[in-house]
Amino acid sequence: MQAEPDFYVVSKRKLAILFLATSSLYVLYWYYKNWDRYKSRHPEASQFGSMVSPVPRAVFWMFFTHALFRKVKAYGHALPQVAGWRSGWHASILVALMLLANAIDVLIGGTAGDLVSIASVFVLLPPFLVAQDKINLSCGDPEGKGNDRLSKANWAWVIAGAVLWLILIAAALLPGGS
């Protein structure tokens, strides 16, 4: 039996579908799975200063993105595509984009702020796809074929996400919606 990879392998297609369908809420699961996989493969990490469990790392993902990307790069350092990855810069850009999107939403408010929030989902997707590419490469499954199919639970999230999207768009566009 083959050992589980150190990080969460998923195809970029599946990641994109679930990310967009859930208005980016999928990142909570994505971060959780990455940290859970890392913790299960590296139990010694808890003994040497990493006492934070995967759940808070997922919830407060902005504070742990640099660490995750650093660990992915270290794990895949033998591969040129991963070794050349500027993981710190990438993490900084991702966190900055999220903070900017939240700040614009709060500062602008109303329909314009809602539209910025909706647009931010599409702006945040590419950095996550790049990170997933590095994870998949590092774990020996470049295409993420081991986790490419949408499960019944995934389809339930896609359907729930479609309802959420309809509510978000209606709230942003209908008079008096915001």
VOMI-248486 format. One line per field, with one value per residue: residue number from 0; y negated, x, z of N, C-alpha, C, CB in turn. Coordinates in steps of 0.02 Angstrom, whole numbers, padded with zeros to 5 digits. Glycine has a CB too. Layout:
BEGIN
k	(NUM | ...) $
n_c2	(Y | ...) $
n_c1	(X | ...) $
n_c3	(Z | ...) $
ca_c2	(Y | ...) $
ca_c1	(X | ...) $
ca_c3	(Z | ...) $
c_c2	(Y | ...) $
c_c1	(X | ...) $
c_c3	(Z | ...) $
cb_c2	(Y | ...) $
cb_c1	(X | ...) $
cb_c3	(Z | ...) $
This chain:
BEGIN
k	(0 | 1 | 2 | 3 | 4 | 5 | 6 | 7 | 8 | 9 | 10 | 11 | 12 | 13 | 14 | 15 | 16 | 17 | 18 | 19 | 20 | 21 | 22 | 23 | 24 | 25 | 26 | 27 | 28 | 29 | 30 | 31 | 32 | 33 | 34 | 35 | 36 | 37 | 38 | 39 | 40 | 41 | 42 | 43 | 44 | 45 | 46 | 47 | 48 | 49 | 50 | 51 | 52 | 53 | 54 | 55 | 56 | 57 | 58 | 59 | 60 | 61 | 62 | 63 | 64 | 65 | 66 | 67 | 68 | 69 | 70 | 71 | 72 | 73 | 74 | 75 | 76 | 77 | 78 | 79 | 80 | 81 | 82 | 83 | 84 | 85 | 86 | 87 | 88 | 89 | 90 | 91 | 92 | 93 | 94 | 95 | 96 | 97 | 98 | 99 | 100 | 101 | 102 | 103 | 104 | 105 | 106 | 107 | 108 | 109 | 110 | 111 | 112 | 113 | 114 | 115 | 116 | 117 | 118 | 119 | 120 | 121 | 122 | 123 | 124 | 125 | 126 | 127 | 128 | 129 | 130 | 131 | 132 | 133 | 134 | 135 | 136 | 137 | 138 | 139 | 140 | 141 | 142 | 143 | 144 | 145 | 146 | 147 | 148 | 149 | 150 | 151 | 152 | 153 | 154 | 155 | 156 | 157 | 158 | 159 | 160 | 161 | 162 | 163 | 164 | 165 | 166 | 167 | 168 | 169 | 170 | 171 | 172 | 173 | 174 | 175 | 176 | 177) $
n_c2	(00059 | -00109 | -00251 | -00392 | -00554 | -00694 | -00814 | -00889 | -00822 | -00867 | -00883 | -01023 | -01061 | -01010 | -01080 | -01211 | -01206 | -01178 | -01284 | -01398 | -01366 | -01370 | -01500 | -01530 | -01474 | -01347 | -01350 | -01342 | -01205 | -01157 | -01211 | -01151 | -01013 | -01009 | -01045 | -00945 | -00828 | -00855 | -00857 | -00725 | -00653 | -00702 | -00686 | -00727 | -00862 | -00923 | -00908 | -00996 | -01136 | -01163 | -01171 | -01206 | -01153 | -01077 | -01134 | -01271 | -01323 | -01317 | -01399 | -01522 | -01550 | -01649 | -01684 | -01574 | -01540 | -01571 | -01483 | -01358 | -01358 | -01368 | -01244 | -01157 | -01192 | -01155 | -01018 | -00978 | -01013 | -00950 | -00951 | -01049 | -01137 | -01163 | -01200 | -01322 | -01401 | -01547 | -01546 | -01621 | -01751 | -01722 | -01680 | -01800 | -01885 | -01820 | -01831 | -01971 | -02004 | -01950 | -02027 | -02154 | -02139 | -02120 | -02241 | -02336 | -02296 | -02328 | -02466 | -02524 | -02469 | -02435 | -02403 | -02410 | -02368 | -02238 | -02185 | -02191 | -02097 | -01982 | -01978 | -01961 | -01827 | -01769 | -01828 | -01779 | -01643 | -01601 | -01613 | -01510 | -01399 | -01394 | -01366 | -01240 | -01170 | -01163 | -01087 | -00966 | -00927 | -00912 | -00803 | -00700 | -00680 | -00758 | -00800 | -00785 | -00673 | -00573 | -00625 | -00679 | -00665 | -00719 | -00693 | -00629 | -00709 | -00821 | -00863 | -00900 | -01013 | -01092 | -01114 | -01177 | -01287 | -01348 | -01395 | -01486 | -01576 | -01628 | -01696 | -01789 | -01863 | -01911 | -01989 | -02085 | -02148 | -02176 | -02307 | -02394 | -02286 | -02290) $
n_c1	(00042 | 00027 | 00100 | 00016 | 00025 | 00131 | 00064 | -00094 | -00155 | -00237 | -00328 | -00304 | -00416 | -00523 | -00500 | -00521 | -00657 | -00722 | -00676 | -00726 | -00863 | -00896 | -00878 | -00748 | -00739 | -00694 | -00560 | -00538 | -00556 | -00456 | -00337 | -00345 | -00337 | -00209 | -00126 | -00163 | -00122 | 00016 | 00045 | 00012 | 00107 | 00222 | 00246 | 00340 | 00349 | 00260 | 00325 | 00428 | 00398 | 00286 | 00144 | 00017 | -00138 | -00211 | -00342 | -00354 | -00252 | -00310 | -00424 | -00367 | -00293 | -00221 | -00116 | -00036 | 00001 | 00126 | 00211 | 00158 | 00180 | 00319 | 00354 | 00305 | 00389 | 00513 | 00493 | 00480 | 00602 | 00697 | 00648 | 00658 | 00554 | 00489 | 00590 | 00630 | 00524 | 00458 | 00411 | 00388 | 00364 | 00253 | 00160 | 00149 | 00091 | -00032 | -00092 | -00093 | -00180 | -00300 | -00318 | -00327 | -00444 | -00539 | -00525 | -00564 | -00696 | -00750 | -00721 | -00782 | -00911 | -01090 | -01168 | -01061 | -00953 | -00996 | -00989 | -00852 | -00812 | -00865 | -00792 | -00666 | -00654 | -00623 | -00502 | -00422 | -00413 | -00311 | -00181 | -00198 | -00209 | -00080 | -00006 | -00062 | -00016 | 00122 | 00116 | 00061 | 00162 | 00269 | 00224 | 00226 | 00122 | 00087 | -00026 | -00128 | -00207 | -00243 | -00342 | -00455 | -00588 | -00755 | -00836 | -00988 | -01012 | -00937 | -01014 | -01129 | -01081 | -01055 | -01184 | -01243 | -01159 | -01195 | -01321 | -01284 | -01209 | -01311 | -01386 | -01290 | -01266 | -01394 | -01415 | -01318 | -01359 | -01496 | -01615 | -01595 | -01533 | -01412) $
n_c3	(00000 | -00044 | 00034 | 00104 | 00029 | 00079 | 00073 | 00024 | -00116 | -00261 | -00411 | -00520 | -00590 | -00514 | -00395 | -00441 | -00479 | -00355 | -00277 | -00344 | -00345 | -00210 | -00176 | -00137 | -00010 | -00001 | 00022 | 00158 | 00188 | 00103 | 00157 | 00284 | 00249 | 00191 | 00301 | 00391 | 00323 | 00321 | 00458 | 00496 | 00426 | 00477 | 00625 | 00716 | 00704 | 00792 | 00910 | 00903 | 00914 | 00836 | 00881 | 00844 | 00788 | 00637 | 00618 | 00674 | 00594 | 00470 | 00484 | 00516 | 00401 | 00331 | 00412 | 00410 | 00283 | 00225 | 00296 | 00258 | 00117 | 00118 | 00174 | 00076 | -00031 | 00023 | 00034 | -00100 | -00154 | -00236 | -00363 | -00506 | -00546 | -00429 | -00341 | -00394 | -00366 | -00300 | -00157 | -00039 | -00088 | -00167 | -00069 | 00002 | -00096 | -00114 | 00015 | 00024 | -00082 | -00032 | 00086 | 00028 | -00051 | 00051 | 00121 | 00023 | 00004 | 00130 | 00140 | 00027 | 00022 | 00005 | -00155 | -00246 | -00166 | -00140 | -00268 | -00288 | -00194 | -00251 | -00371 | -00318 | -00289 | -00411 | -00436 | -00335 | -00362 | -00463 | -00391 | -00296 | -00380 | -00435 | -00319 | -00290 | -00400 | -00371 | -00254 | -00302 | -00394 | -00303 | -00230 | -00318 | -00408 | -00533 | -00609 | -00522 | -00527 | -00439 | -00362 | -00435 | -00469 | -00441 | -00292 | -00215 | -00105 | -00143 | -00252 | -00184 | -00117 | -00228 | -00277 | -00164 | -00163 | -00284 | -00252 | -00152 | -00231 | -00312 | -00216 | -00171 | -00289 | -00316 | -00201 | -00222 | -00339 | -00341 | -00310 | -00160 | -00104 | -00037) $
ca_c2	(00000 | -00170 | -00299 | -00455 | -00608 | -00742 | -00870 | -00873 | -00819 | -00874 | -00911 | -01094 | -01066 | -00999 | -01137 | -01270 | -01197 | -01185 | -01352 | -01444 | -01348 | -01388 | -01570 | -01525 | -01443 | -01283 | -01357 | -01318 | -01133 | -01148 | -01223 | -01099 | -00950 | -01015 | -01042 | -00879 | -00781 | -00869 | -00836 | -00652 | -00627 | -00730 | -00694 | -00760 | -00935 | -00945 | -00907 | -01047 | -01204 | -01172 | -01143 | -01228 | -01099 | -01096 | -01173 | -01343 | -01342 | -01327 | -01456 | -01582 | -01531 | -01703 | -01685 | -01511 | -01528 | -01571 | -01421 | -01302 | -01360 | -01353 | -01172 | -01125 | -01203 | -01113 | -00948 | -00966 | -01050 | -00914 | -00964 | -01118 | -01179 | -01181 | -01234 | -01391 | -01436 | -01600 | -01531 | -01678 | -01804 | -01696 | -01684 | -01871 | -01910 | -01790 | -01863 | -02042 | -02006 | -01939 | -02086 | -02208 | -02127 | -02133 | -02313 | -02370 | -02280 | -02367 | -02538 | -02545 | -02449 | -02437 | -02359 | -02409 | -02324 | -02169 | -02164 | -02180 | -02033 | -01929 | -01977 | -01938 | -01754 | -01753 | -01852 | -01736 | -01574 | -01584 | -01597 | -01444 | -01349 | -01389 | -01330 | -01170 | -01141 | -01147 | -01031 | -00905 | -00910 | -00889 | -00739 | -00650 | -00673 | -00825 | -00818 | -00774 | -00620 | -00532 | -00659 | -00720 | -00656 | -00750 | -00645 | -00650 | -00766 | -00878 | -00887 | -00934 | -01079 | -01130 | -01135 | -01228 | -01346 | -01381 | -01432 | -01542 | -01624 | -01662 | -01742 | -01844 | -01905 | -01945 | -02041 | -02139 | -02181 | -02198 | -02371 | -02386 | -02223 | -02301) $
ca_c1	(00000 | 00066 | 00089 | -00017 | 00074 | 00141 | 00018 | -00158 | -00153 | -00303 | -00318 | -00319 | -00485 | -00568 | -00490 | -00555 | -00730 | -00744 | -00658 | -00775 | -00931 | -00907 | -00857 | -00681 | -00741 | -00658 | -00491 | -00535 | -00545 | -00392 | -00284 | -00351 | -00310 | -00136 | -00094 | -00177 | -00076 | 00084 | 00051 | 00010 | 00169 | 00278 | 00225 | 00394 | 00339 | 00226 | 00374 | 00478 | 00373 | 00226 | 00089 | -00047 | -00169 | -00234 | -00403 | -00339 | -00211 | -00356 | -00467 | -00324 | -00247 | -00177 | -00056 | 00002 | 00014 | 00199 | 00239 | 00138 | 00215 | 00389 | 00360 | 00296 | 00450 | 00565 | 00478 | 00491 | 00662 | 00736 | 00618 | 00674 | 00493 | 00472 | 00648 | 00632 | 00463 | 00468 | 00355 | 00375 | 00333 | 00187 | 00118 | 00137 | 00044 | -00097 | -00118 | -00106 | -00241 | -00357 | -00326 | -00350 | -00514 | -00579 | -00523 | -00605 | -00766 | -00769 | -00716 | -00830 | -00978 | -01144 | -01167 | -00992 | -00914 | -01019 | -00962 | -00780 | -00807 | -00877 | -00735 | -00605 | -00651 | -00590 | -00433 | -00385 | -00406 | -00246 | -00127 | -00209 | -00193 | -00007 | 00016 | -00081 | 00030 | 00184 | 00101 | 00053 | 00229 | 00308 | 00197 | 00233 | 00061 | 00084 | -00092 | -00177 | -00253 | -00266 | -00399 | -00482 | -00660 | -00799 | -00875 | -01057 | -01006 | -00915 | -01072 | -01173 | -01052 | -01065 | -01255 | -01251 | -01123 | -01235 | -01373 | -01250 | -01193 | -01373 | -01403 | -01241 | -01277 | -01458 | -01405 | -01277 | -01389 | -01566 | -01621 | -01602 | -01502 | -01356) $
ca_c3	(00000 | -00050 | 00088 | 00086 | 00017 | 00133 | 00065 | -00007 | -00189 | -00294 | -00478 | -00524 | -00614 | -00457 | -00350 | -00470 | -00474 | -00285 | -00255 | -00373 | -00324 | -00140 | -00167 | -00106 | 00057 | -00006 | 00047 | 00227 | 00183 | 00069 | 00207 | 00334 | 00223 | 00184 | 00367 | 00420 | 00290 | 00345 | 00529 | 00500 | 00398 | 00516 | 00695 | 00753 | 00699 | 00853 | 00964 | 00894 | 00909 | 00794 | 00920 | 00818 | 00750 | 00571 | 00616 | 00677 | 00536 | 00414 | 00499 | 00513 | 00348 | 00309 | 00455 | 00402 | 00212 | 00213 | 00323 | 00216 | 00053 | 00132 | 00184 | 00011 | -00069 | 00052 | 00019 | -00171 | -00174 | -00287 | -00428 | -00527 | -00549 | -00360 | -00312 | -00419 | -00345 | -00249 | -00113 | 00007 | -00128 | -00186 | -00009 | 00016 | -00146 | -00099 | 00075 | 00008 | -00122 | 00012 | 00128 | -00015 | -00067 | 00111 | 00135 | -00027 | 00020 | 00190 | 00127 | -00024 | 00045 | -00043 | -00214 | -00273 | -00122 | -00152 | -00333 | -00278 | -00159 | -00300 | -00417 | -00283 | -00294 | -00474 | -00430 | -00288 | -00387 | -00493 | -00344 | -00266 | -00431 | -00438 | -00259 | -00298 | -00448 | -00335 | -00208 | -00342 | -00417 | -00245 | -00206 | -00370 | -00448 | -00563 | -00633 | -00468 | -00550 | -00382 | -00330 | -00489 | -00478 | -00392 | -00253 | -00201 | -00059 | -00183 | -00291 | -00137 | -00107 | -00290 | -00278 | -00111 | -00186 | -00336 | -00216 | -00121 | -00284 | -00331 | -00161 | -00172 | -00348 | -00306 | -00150 | -00250 | -00397 | -00331 | -00274 | -00087 | -00084 | 00010) $
c_c2	(-00062 | -00219 | -00361 | -00508 | -00656 | -00800 | -00847 | -00879 | -00822 | -00904 | -00985 | -01106 | -01060 | -01057 | -01198 | -01264 | -01209 | -01254 | -01401 | -01429 | -01370 | -01460 | -01575 | -01494 | -01376 | -01289 | -01335 | -01243 | -01119 | -01157 | -01168 | -01034 | -00952 | -01009 | -00975 | -00827 | -00792 | -00843 | -00760 | -00621 | -00650 | -00740 | -00729 | -00836 | -00961 | -00948 | -00965 | -01115 | -01214 | -01141 | -01163 | -01173 | -01123 | -01140 | -01248 | -01367 | -01354 | -01390 | -01522 | -01574 | -01586 | -01706 | -01625 | -01495 | -01524 | -01505 | -01361 | -01302 | -01346 | -01278 | -01134 | -01132 | -01160 | -01039 | -00932 | -00997 | -01015 | -00926 | -01037 | -01164 | -01202 | -01220 | -01307 | -01433 | -01487 | -01596 | -01588 | -01735 | -01784 | -01701 | -01756 | -01901 | -01884 | -01823 | -01936 | -02049 | -01997 | -01999 | -02145 | -02200 | -02141 | -02207 | -02352 | -02358 | -02322 | -02441 | -02563 | -02530 | -02450 | -02388 | -02354 | -02364 | -02251 | -02143 | -02151 | -02113 | -01975 | -01922 | -01950 | -01863 | -01734 | -01776 | -01807 | -01665 | -01560 | -01572 | -01529 | -01388 | -01340 | -01350 | -01256 | -01135 | -01120 | -01089 | -00966 | -00881 | -00879 | -00819 | -00685 | -00636 | -00740 | -00847 | -00811 | -00720 | -00577 | -00562 | -00708 | -00717 | -00691 | -00696 | -00670 | -00710 | -00829 | -00907 | -00923 | -01005 | -01123 | -01156 | -01189 | -01293 | -01384 | -01422 | -01494 | -01596 | -01662 | -01714 | -01802 | -01891 | -01944 | -02002 | -02100 | -02179 | -02206 | -02264 | -02358 | -02323 | -02233 | -02361) $
c_c1	(00044 | 00048 | 00055 | 00037 | 00077 | 00092 | -00044 | -00154 | -00225 | -00290 | -00337 | -00391 | -00533 | -00562 | -00528 | -00631 | -00754 | -00730 | -00711 | -00846 | -00946 | -00887 | -00793 | -00682 | -00703 | -00587 | -00485 | -00520 | -00475 | -00334 | -00286 | -00319 | -00235 | -00101 | -00105 | -00130 | -00005 | 00093 | 00052 | 00075 | 00231 | 00258 | 00278 | 00385 | 00305 | 00274 | 00422 | 00449 | 00311 | 00166 | 00020 | -00076 | -00193 | -00297 | -00389 | -00295 | -00255 | -00398 | -00428 | -00271 | -00200 | -00112 | -00011 | 00018 | 00088 | 00230 | 00221 | 00177 | 00290 | 00400 | 00351 | 00360 | 00507 | 00555 | 00493 | 00554 | 00703 | 00709 | 00630 | 00612 | 00472 | 00529 | 00651 | 00572 | 00480 | 00409 | 00338 | 00340 | 00262 | 00138 | 00101 | 00086 | -00026 | -00130 | -00136 | -00170 | -00303 | -00370 | -00352 | -00424 | -00559 | -00581 | -00567 | -00679 | -00791 | -00771 | -00769 | -00901 | -01029 | -01135 | -01096 | -00947 | -00931 | -00990 | -00887 | -00770 | -00817 | -00818 | -00672 | -00598 | -00611 | -00517 | -00392 | -00373 | -00337 | -00189 | -00136 | -00194 | -00118 | 00019 | -00002 | -00036 | 00095 | 00174 | 00098 | 00121 | 00269 | 00288 | 00197 | 00170 | 00047 | 00015 | -00146 | -00227 | -00280 | -00326 | -00429 | -00558 | -00698 | -00840 | -00946 | -01056 | -00983 | -00973 | -01121 | -01147 | -01061 | -01136 | -01268 | -01217 | -01161 | -01291 | -01342 | -01233 | -01256 | -01393 | -01356 | -01253 | -01342 | -01451 | -01365 | -01314 | -01460 | -01568 | -01633 | -01571 | -01445 | -01370) $
c_c3	(00000 | 00006 | 00061 | 00075 | 00076 | 00131 | 00027 | -00083 | -00214 | -00362 | -00477 | -00549 | -00556 | -00407 | -00376 | -00464 | -00403 | -00257 | -00279 | -00348 | -00253 | -00125 | -00125 | -00036 | 00057 | 00021 | 00119 | 00229 | 00154 | 00119 | 00260 | 00310 | 00214 | 00251 | 00401 | 00390 | 00317 | 00416 | 00535 | 00474 | 00437 | 00589 | 00738 | 00753 | 00762 | 00912 | 00961 | 00876 | 00867 | 00827 | 00894 | 00773 | 00682 | 00569 | 00623 | 00619 | 00475 | 00424 | 00491 | 00459 | 00327 | 00349 | 00444 | 00329 | 00197 | 00237 | 00280 | 00151 | 00062 | 00139 | 00119 | -00030 | -00042 | 00034 | -00054 | -00198 | -00229 | -00358 | -00448 | -00527 | -00479 | -00328 | -00333 | -00399 | -00291 | -00200 | -00065 | -00029 | -00146 | -00128 | 00007 | -00032 | -00130 | -00038 | 00061 | -00034 | -00079 | 00057 | 00088 | -00033 | -00008 | 00127 | 00087 | -00012 | 00078 | 00175 | 00077 | -00001 | -00012 | -00101 | -00243 | -00231 | -00131 | -00217 | -00328 | -00243 | -00208 | -00347 | -00383 | -00285 | -00356 | -00474 | -00386 | -00315 | -00418 | -00444 | -00309 | -00316 | -00438 | -00378 | -00264 | -00348 | -00414 | -00286 | -00247 | -00368 | -00361 | -00223 | -00260 | -00411 | -00482 | -00586 | -00579 | -00486 | -00494 | -00348 | -00382 | -00495 | -00422 | -00358 | -00244 | -00153 | -00096 | -00223 | -00245 | -00124 | -00169 | -00293 | -00225 | -00131 | -00240 | -00304 | -00183 | -00173 | -00305 | -00279 | -00162 | -00231 | -00341 | -00255 | -00178 | -00303 | -00386 | -00293 | -00200 | -00061 | -00034 | 00053) $
cb_c2	(00000 | -00203 | -00317 | -00478 | -00646 | -00769 | -00929 | -00919 | -00755 | -00919 | -00873 | -01130 | -01011 | -00932 | -01152 | -01278 | -01126 | -01132 | -01372 | -01441 | -01272 | -01341 | -01611 | -01593 | -01432 | -01260 | -01429 | -01333 | -01099 | -01197 | -01293 | -01087 | -00933 | -01081 | -01099 | -00860 | -00790 | -00944 | -00865 | -00624 | -00648 | -00798 | -00627 | -00741 | -00952 | -00899 | -00842 | -01026 | -01245 | -01142 | -01166 | -01295 | -01069 | -01035 | -01150 | -01360 | -01288 | -01265 | -01451 | -01596 | -01508 | -01770 | -01688 | -01454 | -01582 | -01631 | -01410 | -01305 | -01429 | -01389 | -01148 | -01157 | -01278 | -01121 | -00933 | -00991 | -01061 | -00840 | -00949 | -01118 | -01140 | -01118 | -01198 | -01390 | -01385 | -01672 | -01468 | -01702 | -01817 | -01623 | -01650 | -01911 | -01888 | -01715 | -01859 | -02073 | -01952 | -01876 | -02104 | -02212 | -02054 | -02094 | -02340 | -02346 | -02205 | -02352 | -02555 | -02511 | -02494 | -02506 | -02385 | -02480 | -02344 | -02166 | -02216 | -02238 | -02029 | -01943 | -02048 | -01962 | -01723 | -01784 | -01924 | -01731 | -01561 | -01639 | -01651 | -01437 | -01369 | -01460 | -01360 | -01165 | -01191 | -01209 | -01044 | -00917 | -00971 | -00937 | -00749 | -00587 | -00651 | -00828 | -00774 | -00839 | -00577 | -00524 | -00696 | -00699 | -00582 | -00804 | -00632 | -00592 | -00749 | -00857 | -00828 | -00895 | -01073 | -01086 | -01075 | -01202 | -01327 | -01329 | -01387 | -01518 | -01588 | -01611 | -01706 | -01815 | -01862 | -01896 | -02011 | -02110 | -02135 | -02144 | -02413 | -02388 | -02186 | -02311) $
cb_c1	(-00047 | 00054 | 00156 | -00067 | 00057 | 00212 | 00051 | -00213 | -00117 | -00353 | -00361 | -00269 | -00499 | -00552 | -00415 | -00535 | -00749 | -00711 | -00588 | -00773 | -00941 | -00869 | -00913 | -00650 | -00813 | -00656 | -00468 | -00601 | -00599 | -00385 | -00292 | -00425 | -00343 | -00117 | -00120 | -00250 | -00078 | 00099 | -00008 | -00050 | 00176 | 00302 | 00210 | 00462 | 00297 | 00168 | 00412 | 00526 | 00425 | 00237 | 00096 | -00040 | -00227 | -00247 | -00450 | -00306 | -00159 | -00402 | -00497 | -00291 | -00286 | -00213 | -00078 | -00036 | -00019 | 00232 | 00214 | 00062 | 00206 | 00412 | 00308 | 00235 | 00470 | 00567 | 00404 | 00434 | 00705 | 00736 | 00542 | 00704 | 00436 | 00456 | 00712 | 00637 | 00410 | 00474 | 00370 | 00440 | 00375 | 00193 | 00152 | 00201 | 00065 | -00090 | -00067 | -00047 | -00238 | -00346 | -00259 | -00309 | -00523 | -00550 | -00451 | -00588 | -00773 | -00721 | -00648 | -00816 | -01002 | -01152 | -01215 | -00963 | -00924 | -01095 | -00977 | -00748 | -00859 | -00942 | -00721 | -00606 | -00722 | -00627 | -00433 | -00423 | -00459 | -00226 | -00123 | -00282 | -00224 | 00025 | -00017 | -00154 | 00045 | 00210 | 00034 | 00005 | 00265 | 00301 | 00127 | 00255 | -00001 | 00129 | -00110 | -00213 | -00219 | -00210 | -00378 | -00451 | -00677 | -00845 | -00841 | -01098 | -00956 | -00858 | -01107 | -01179 | -00978 | -01049 | -01302 | -01222 | -01056 | -01265 | -01408 | -01185 | -01163 | -01430 | -01399 | -01170 | -01279 | -01513 | -01368 | -01215 | -01388 | -01605 | -01679 | -01675 | -01477 | -01290) $
cb_c3	(00061 | -00118 | 00122 | 00142 | -00047 | 00130 | 00030 | 00020 | -00214 | -00251 | -00532 | -00569 | -00667 | -00422 | -00343 | -00544 | -00497 | -00241 | -00281 | -00449 | -00329 | -00095 | -00133 | -00103 | 00079 | -00079 | 00040 | 00265 | 00140 | 00011 | 00240 | 00353 | 00156 | 00150 | 00412 | 00408 | 00212 | 00341 | 00570 | 00462 | 00325 | 00485 | 00725 | 00725 | 00638 | 00869 | 00964 | 00840 | 00882 | 00723 | 00992 | 00778 | 00790 | 00531 | 00673 | 00743 | 00521 | 00406 | 00570 | 00582 | 00289 | 00315 | 00528 | 00432 | 00170 | 00248 | 00396 | 00201 | 00021 | 00197 | 00236 | -00027 | -00066 | 00129 | 00034 | -00210 | -00114 | -00272 | -00427 | -00596 | -00583 | -00318 | -00332 | -00493 | -00318 | -00282 | -00074 | 00038 | -00192 | -00211 | 00051 | 00012 | -00217 | -00086 | 00133 | -00030 | -00177 | 00054 | 00161 | -00080 | -00091 | 00171 | 00132 | -00098 | 00037 | 00248 | 00101 | -00091 | 00101 | -00070 | -00267 | -00276 | -00050 | -00154 | -00386 | -00237 | -00103 | -00341 | -00443 | -00211 | -00295 | -00533 | -00403 | -00223 | -00439 | -00540 | -00291 | -00241 | -00498 | -00441 | -00196 | -00320 | -00505 | -00297 | -00170 | -00400 | -00446 | -00188 | -00180 | -00339 | -00403 | -00620 | -00692 | -00453 | -00602 | -00332 | -00264 | -00554 | -00479 | -00425 | -00184 | -00170 | -00001 | -00231 | -00326 | -00070 | -00090 | -00352 | -00266 | -00044 | -00212 | -00384 | -00163 | -00086 | -00345 | -00341 | -00093 | -00177 | -00411 | -00283 | -00088 | -00280 | -00455 | -00292 | -00304 | -00067 | -00145 | -00027) $
